[in-house]
Amino acid sequence: MIKPSTLAPGIVLFALFFLLSGCGEQKNEKKVPVASLTPVPVTVDKVKIETADSLVNVVGTVEAVQHASIAARISGQIIKLPVVLGSEVEKESLLVKIKADEIEARLSRAAAELARARRNLEREEKLWQENASTLETVKSLRDMVSIARAACQEAETMLDYTTITAPFSGVVTSKTAHVGDLAFPGMELLALENNRKLQVVAQVPEAQLLAVTVGDRLPINIPAAGLSLEGEVSEIAPAANPLTRTAAVKITIPTDPALRAGQFARVSLVDSSAATLLVAESALIIRGQMKIVFVVKDKRARLRLVRTGTEYNGRVEIIAGLDPGELVVIRGAARLQDGRPLIIEANE
């Protein structure tokens, strides 16, 4: 049987021999310094502050181009209301019928007074022709006929107010009245919208307002409908709201079954006044979650981490990591490592 005391010194000596031999092997390995590597030809470009078109999103609401609040113009009881929420109606179809017996009575009285005034005028004109009356009396009776005719027309107009018809074809989007309710002047009964022609109304900041003109086509996203489409600017408010510093812009959009009035919309506007740092997209190297570029310092490549923003037609916005005027490698960067010598070629 081998004793543990005799085994331990052998194991220790074997471990020391292994470590010493490993150290010897590492000392024999020769690492080539990066600075002594062969220079790599690269093309560089200068980081510059440039004005680039960027998209500014503003919020808007889908609305009907034609919409109306249907209200009563006289007092009376509602006796007919043949529509419900969502009813599609045609132009001049019946929406509300109001009972107003006093207006009918007023019309009958006005019609009777007009008939009497005409008879009196006719009789007096015959007497005047026979020199049995005066011209002044005839003129007075003519005035009475005009007054009676105006009263009759007023009563007829009031009677027309008892029947409310649709001013255009559309759909009923709100209903606050019912048969039997008492209507009074100014009381809203229904809301009607033309769902066949829609628009987006957006409040545009005054800084971007000058860049928008009637006829422009703007990209619009409507998340609730799952639609991305283009609309045409149809109206622009001539003045901005002094409290919000925005102005209303109306954008006509194509019809779609998924669109509804009141939906949220996002309108993209081009802001051509944004100044930012830009570099060629080819300068960017992505390694995992990191984005790097190589900057030229003393004809050597220096690795630099950067944070990027929007892409603009082959160029990338640099939010952090670079300063204006620095030279970055735009061709040949994939072969580089930090500190490698460079041969700088002209950027054609």
Backbone torsions as a table, in degrees:
resi	resn	phi	psi	omega
1	MET	NA	132.1	-178.7
2	ILE	-87.6	131.4	-179.6
3	LYS	-80.9	143.2	178.0
4	PRO	-58.5	-31.4	-176.7
5	SER	-67.3	-29.6	180.0
6	THR	-83.3	-20.6	-179.0
7	LEU	-80.3	-36.6	-172.2
8	ALA	-60.0	-47.5	-179.2
9	PRO	-60.4	-34.5	179.4
10	GLY	-66.2	-42.2	179.8
11	ILE	-64.5	-41.1	-179.9
12	VAL	-63.6	-43.2	180.0
13	LEU	-64.3	-38.8	180.0
14	PHE	-64.6	-40.6	179.9
15	ALA	-65.8	-41.7	179.1
16	LEU	-64.1	-39.8	179.5
17	PHE	-63.4	-39.5	-178.6
18	PHE	-66.3	-43.4	-179.0
19	LEU	-65.9	-41.9	-179.5
20	LEU	-65.6	-39.2	179.5
21	SER	-67.4	-37.1	178.0
22	GLY	-64.7	-42.6	178.9
23	CYS	-62.7	-36.8	179.5
24	GLY	-65.0	-39.5	179.2
25	GLU	-65.4	-39.7	-179.8
26	GLN	-66.8	-35.9	179.2
27	LYS	-68.0	-31.0	-179.4
28	ASN	-74.4	-21.6	178.4
29	GLU	-72.0	139.4	-180.0
30	LYS	-114.4	121.5	176.1
31	LYS	-95.4	134.3	179.1
32	VAL	-85.2	123.0	178.4
33	PRO	-62.6	143.9	-179.7
34	VAL	-61.8	-38.7	-177.0
35	ALA	-64.2	-22.9	-179.1
36	SER	-93.6	2.4	178.3
37	LEU	-69.9	162.2	179.8
38	THR	-65.2	132.4	178.3
39	PRO	-59.8	141.9	-178.7
40	VAL	-104.7	131.4	176.3
41	PRO	-74.7	129.8	-179.5
42	VAL	-138.3	161.1	174.0
43	THR	-110.4	135.3	-176.0
44	VAL	-120.6	163.6	176.5
45	ASP	-144.3	153.1	-177.3
46	LYS	-90.8	138.0	175.6
47	VAL	-74.6	124.3	-175.8
48	LYS	-129.4	152.1	171.0
49	ILE	-85.9	120.1	-177.5
50	GLU	-127.6	155.7	174.3
51	THR	-89.7	120.0	-176.2
52	ALA	-126.3	143.9	176.0
53	ASP	-70.0	128.0	176.7
54	SER	-129.0	158.0	-178.7
55	LEU	-95.0	128.4	175.5
56	VAL	-111.3	123.7	-179.0
57	ASN	-93.7	131.4	173.9
58	VAL	-122.4	151.9	-177.6
59	VAL	-91.1	151.4	178.7
60	GLY	-148.5	179.7	-178.8
61	THR	-133.8	137.4	176.0
62	VAL	-75.3	127.9	179.3
63	GLU	-136.1	158.1	174.2
64	ALA	-79.4	139.9	177.2
65	VAL	-63.6	-42.3	176.2
66	GLN	-106.6	122.2	174.8
67	HIS	-148.5	146.1	-176.4
68	ALA	-143.2	143.4	172.6
69	SER	-98.8	115.4	-177.5
70	ILE	-87.3	115.4	-177.3
71	ALA	-126.0	158.3	177.2
72	ALA	-78.1	149.2	177.2
73	ARG	-114.1	-6.2	177.4
74	ILE	-138.8	168.3	175.8
75	SER	-92.7	141.7	178.0
76	GLY	166.9	169.2	-179.4
77	GLN	-87.5	136.5	178.0
78	ILE	-76.7	122.3	-178.8
79	ILE	-112.1	-16.6	176.8
80	LYS	-140.5	134.7	176.7
81	LEU	-150.9	78.8	-168.8
82	PRO	-82.0	15.9	-178.6
83	VAL	-123.0	157.5	175.0
84	VAL	-129.5	174.8	176.6
85	LEU	-58.1	128.6	179.9
86	GLY	90.7	-4.0	179.3
87	SER	-65.3	133.3	174.4
88	GLU	-93.2	126.5	-175.8
89	VAL	-123.1	152.5	176.0
90	GLU	-97.5	161.3	-179.7
91	LYS	-58.7	135.9	178.0
92	GLU	69.9	11.6	173.9
93	SER	-79.3	154.1	-175.3
94	LEU	-68.4	130.8	174.9
95	LEU	-109.6	-48.7	-175.7
96	VAL	-142.5	140.8	173.2
97	LYS	-123.5	125.5	-177.4
98	ILE	-112.5	135.0	178.2
99	LYS	-88.0	126.6	179.6
100	ALA	-145.6	84.0	-177.0
101	ASP	-64.2	-33.4	-177.7
102	GLU	-66.1	-30.9	178.5
103	ILE	-72.2	-38.9	176.3
104	GLU	-62.7	-39.7	177.7
105	ALA	-65.9	-39.7	178.5
106	ARG	-63.5	-38.3	178.5
107	LEU	-65.7	-42.1	178.5
108	SER	-62.2	-41.7	179.7
109	ARG	-66.0	-43.5	-179.8
110	ALA	-64.2	-37.6	178.8
111	ALA	-66.5	-39.5	178.7
112	ALA	-66.3	-42.2	179.3
113	GLU	-65.0	-36.0	177.6
114	LEU	-66.1	-42.2	179.0
115	ALA	-63.5	-41.6	179.5
116	ARG	-65.6	-41.0	179.8
117	ALA	-64.3	-36.4	179.0
118	ARG	-68.1	-39.4	178.7
119	ARG	-64.8	-43.1	178.9
120	ASN	-62.6	-39.6	179.3
121	LEU	-66.3	-44.5	-179.5
122	GLU	-60.9	-42.3	179.8
123	ARG	-66.1	-41.1	-176.8
124	GLU	-70.7	-33.6	177.9
125	GLU	-64.9	-36.9	177.7
126	LYS	-66.1	-41.3	178.7
127	LEU	-65.4	-36.6	-179.6
128	TRP	-66.5	-38.9	178.2
129	GLN	-64.5	-26.6	178.2
130	GLU	-94.7	11.6	-179.8
131	ASN	61.5	26.3	178.1
132	ALA	-102.0	4.6	178.7
133	SER	-145.3	174.3	-178.2
134	THR	-110.0	158.3	178.5
135	LEU	-65.2	-34.0	-179.5
136	GLU	-63.6	-38.1	178.0
137	THR	-66.0	-40.8	178.8
138	VAL	-62.6	-44.8	-179.9
139	LYS	-62.2	-38.5	179.3
140	SER	-64.0	-41.3	178.9
141	LEU	-69.3	-33.2	175.5
142	ARG	-63.7	-39.0	177.2
143	ASP	-64.4	-37.7	178.0
144	MET	-63.7	-36.9	177.3
145	VAL	-65.6	-42.6	179.4
146	SER	-62.7	-41.4	179.3
147	ILE	-64.8	-42.9	179.7
148	ALA	-66.1	-38.3	178.8
149	ARG	-64.2	-41.6	178.8
150	ALA	-64.0	-40.6	178.6
151	ALA	-63.9	-38.0	179.0
152	CYS	-66.7	-42.5	178.4
153	GLN	-64.1	-37.3	178.5
154	GLU	-64.1	-42.9	180.0
155	ALA	-66.4	-37.5	178.2
156	GLU	-65.1	-40.6	178.2
157	THR	-64.2	-44.7	178.1
158	MET	-60.8	-37.5	178.9
159	LEU	-67.1	-34.1	176.5
160	ASP	-62.6	-29.1	-179.5
161	TYR	-67.6	-15.6	179.2
162	THR	-74.9	-14.5	177.9
163	THR	-116.3	116.8	-179.1
164	ILE	-107.7	123.8	-180.0
165	THR	-116.0	165.4	-178.2
166	ALA	-72.1	127.8	179.1
167	PRO	-74.2	-18.2	177.5
168	PHE	-159.1	167.0	177.5
169	SER	-75.2	137.2	-179.0
170	GLY	-178.4	-157.7	-178.0
171	VAL	-128.7	143.9	179.0
172	VAL	-78.6	117.3	-177.0
173	THR	-105.1	-11.9	178.5
174	SER	-151.0	143.1	179.2
175	LYS	-144.9	114.3	-176.8
176	THR	-114.5	-0.4	-177.7
177	ALA	-120.8	161.4	179.4
178	HIS	-141.4	162.1	177.6
179	VAL	-61.0	132.1	-178.2
180	GLY	101.1	-19.4	177.9
181	ASP	-67.3	153.0	175.6
182	LEU	-92.7	119.1	177.4
183	ALA	-92.4	149.3	176.2
184	PHE	-141.0	159.3	-174.8
185	PRO	-55.1	130.3	179.2
186	GLY	89.7	-7.0	-179.4
187	MET	-76.2	123.7	178.8
188	GLU	-74.9	129.5	-179.2
189	LEU	-105.9	-44.5	-176.9
190	LEU	-142.3	164.2	168.9
191	ALA	-126.7	134.0	-175.5
192	LEU	-125.0	135.3	179.1
193	GLU	-133.4	144.6	174.9
194	ASN	-88.8	99.6	-176.6
195	ASN	-80.5	4.5	179.5
196	ARG	-91.3	-8.6	178.6
197	LYS	-142.1	110.9	-174.8
198	LEU	-115.8	162.5	177.7
199	GLN	-147.4	162.1	173.5
200	VAL	-110.5	127.2	177.2
201	VAL	-105.5	116.3	-177.1
202	ALA	-119.3	145.2	175.3
203	GLN	-95.7	107.5	-173.3
204	VAL	-97.1	129.9	176.6
205	PRO	-59.8	147.6	-175.9
206	GLU	-63.1	-23.1	178.9
207	ALA	-66.7	-31.3	179.8
208	GLN	-100.6	-5.1	-172.9
209	LEU	-65.1	-37.3	-177.5
210	LEU	-68.2	-19.0	-179.9
211	ALA	-85.7	-4.4	-178.6
212	VAL	-106.5	129.9	177.7
213	THR	-130.3	156.9	178.4
214	VAL	-62.1	133.1	-177.8
215	GLY	100.6	-14.4	177.7
216	ASP	-64.0	146.7	175.5
217	ARG	-106.9	123.9	-174.2
218	LEU	-120.6	141.2	175.5
219	PRO	-73.2	136.2	-177.5
220	ILE	-131.8	136.1	175.5
221	ASN	-118.1	129.2	178.6
222	ILE	-119.9	94.9	-172.9
223	PRO	-58.8	-41.3	-176.3
224	ALA	-62.6	-33.3	179.5
225	ALA	-92.0	-8.4	-177.2
226	GLY	64.8	36.8	-175.2
227	LEU	-120.5	140.3	168.3
228	SER	-124.5	118.5	-173.6
229	LEU	-144.5	178.2	177.4
230	GLU	-113.3	141.0	176.5
231	GLY	-124.8	159.9	-179.1
232	GLU	-109.5	129.1	179.7
233	VAL	-66.8	122.2	-178.3
234	SER	-108.4	-31.1	-178.8
235	GLU	-144.5	146.1	175.8
236	ILE	-133.8	127.9	178.6
237	ALA	-62.5	134.7	-176.9
238	PRO	-72.7	-16.3	-178.3
239	ALA	-137.3	149.2	178.9
240	ALA	-89.4	152.6	175.8
241	ASN	-71.6	121.4	-176.6
242	PRO	-66.2	-18.8	-179.8
243	LEU	-84.8	-42.7	-177.4
244	THR	-99.9	-11.6	-177.0
245	ARG	57.8	36.5	176.6
246	THR	-130.6	163.4	177.0
247	ALA	-134.7	146.9	-177.9
248	ALA	-77.0	133.7	174.9
249	VAL	-125.1	126.4	-179.8
250	LYS	-102.5	129.9	-175.2
251	ILE	-124.8	116.2	178.8
252	THR	-74.3	133.9	-178.6
253	ILE	-123.9	154.2	178.4
254	PRO	-69.2	153.3	-179.6
255	THR	-75.0	151.4	177.8
256	ASP	-157.1	140.9	-178.8
257	PRO	-59.1	-23.8	-177.9
258	ALA	-83.2	-9.8	-177.0
259	LEU	-83.3	140.0	177.0
260	ARG	-138.3	144.5	175.1
261	ALA	-62.3	138.5	-179.3
262	GLY	98.0	-8.4	-179.5
263	GLN	-70.2	148.5	177.4
264	PHE	-74.7	138.8	178.6
265	ALA	-133.7	150.1	177.2
266	ARG	-120.1	119.8	-176.8
267	VAL	-106.6	132.2	-179.3
268	SER	-100.0	126.4	178.0
269	LEU	-115.7	144.9	178.5
270	VAL	-86.3	122.8	175.9
271	ASP	-106.8	105.3	-176.4
272	SER	-92.9	12.8	-177.9
273	SER	-107.6	6.8	-177.0
274	ALA	-82.1	121.8	178.2
275	ALA	-101.3	130.7	-175.7
276	THR	-152.8	165.6	176.1
277	LEU	-80.9	129.6	-179.7
278	LEU	-128.6	142.6	172.2
279	VAL	-134.7	162.7	177.8
280	ALA	-64.7	141.9	-178.8
281	GLU	-61.7	-28.5	-179.8
282	SER	-68.4	-14.7	178.7
283	ALA	-76.4	-17.2	-173.1
284	LEU	-86.3	132.6	176.4
285	ILE	-121.8	128.5	-179.0
286	ILE	-106.8	121.4	178.1
287	ARG	-125.0	97.9	-176.5
288	GLY	67.1	-121.5	178.7
289	GLN	-92.3	-1.2	-176.7
290	MET	-99.1	146.1	173.4
291	LYS	-119.7	123.2	-175.4
292	ILE	-129.0	159.6	169.5
293	VAL	-135.7	163.5	175.0
294	PHE	-109.2	123.9	179.7
295	VAL	-100.2	142.3	-180.0
296	VAL	-87.7	120.3	175.1
297	LYS	-133.1	116.6	-179.8
298	ASP	54.4	42.8	178.7
299	LYS	60.3	27.9	174.8
300	ARG	-129.0	153.0	-179.7
301	ALA	-84.4	130.0	177.7
302	ARG	-122.8	121.7	-177.2
303	LEU	-71.6	137.4	-178.8
304	ARG	-138.7	125.9	173.7
305	LEU	-78.0	138.3	-178.9
306	VAL	-132.9	160.2	172.1
307	ARG	-118.0	127.1	-172.4
308	THR	-106.6	164.7	178.8
309	GLY	-124.7	-123.3	-175.0
310	THR	-82.5	150.3	175.4
311	GLU	-97.0	138.3	-178.6
312	TYR	-130.0	90.4	172.3
313	ASN	48.2	59.3	176.7
314	GLY	89.1	-1.6	177.1
315	ARG	-122.1	152.0	-174.1
316	VAL	-121.8	138.0	176.6
317	GLU	-78.4	132.1	177.7
318	ILE	-104.6	114.4	-179.3
319	ILE	-85.9	-36.4	-179.6
320	ALA	-152.9	148.9	175.2
321	GLY	115.8	-18.7	-179.2
322	LEU	-132.2	156.8	176.7
323	ASP	-119.3	151.8	177.7
324	PRO	-58.2	140.4	178.0
325	GLY	93.5	-14.6	178.8
326	GLU	-72.2	151.1	178.3
327	LEU	-97.8	129.6	177.7
328	VAL	-120.5	150.1	179.4
329	VAL	-79.7	124.4	179.7
330	ILE	-110.0	-15.3	174.2
331	ARG	-139.3	130.4	-178.7
332	GLY	96.0	6.4	-176.3
333	ALA	-70.9	-25.6	-176.2
334	ALA	-64.8	-23.8	-177.5
335	ARG	-93.1	1.9	-171.0
336	LEU	-93.1	160.6	168.4
337	GLN	-142.4	162.0	-173.9
338	ASP	-59.9	126.0	176.1
339	GLY	94.4	-4.0	-176.9
340	ARG	-70.8	138.4	177.5
341	PRO	-65.7	151.9	-175.8
342	LEU	-127.7	149.0	167.2
343	ILE	-111.9	111.0	-172.6
344	ILE	-86.8	122.9	177.4
345	GLU	-104.2	156.7	-177.8
346	ALA	-70.2	142.6	177.6
347	ASN	-87.3	105.0	-177.5
348	GLU	-88.4	NA	NA
